[in-house]
């Protein structure tokens, strides 16, 4: 009985070693993938920061003002004035429509059921 137990223990030890070996390589592969994704995320964040800086540079008020004056004839842009704004009370909201009645109801008792 002991030799069978020794053989089974030895086989279990080999199986556990094989499992640990596979898990080690799977873990290393997952860590490499995570590092690659982190590098990609860092690159994308850097590109986004550059694009935000370019957008802020292109939307400078003095630059936009100069473009508006250069293209005034073509665009017909005018400076904004406080009189161009309205209040919320001036907005014409549509009236809510009541649903149509699609069935009829007998409001007078016929007297037969009494």
Buried (B, 14 or more C-beta within 10 A) or exposed (E): EEEEEEEEEEEEEEEEEEEEEEEEEEEEEEEEEEEEEEEEEEEEEEEEEEEEEEEEEEEEEEEEEEEEEEEEEEEEEEEEEEEEEEEEEEEEEEEEEEEEEEEEEEEEEEEEEE
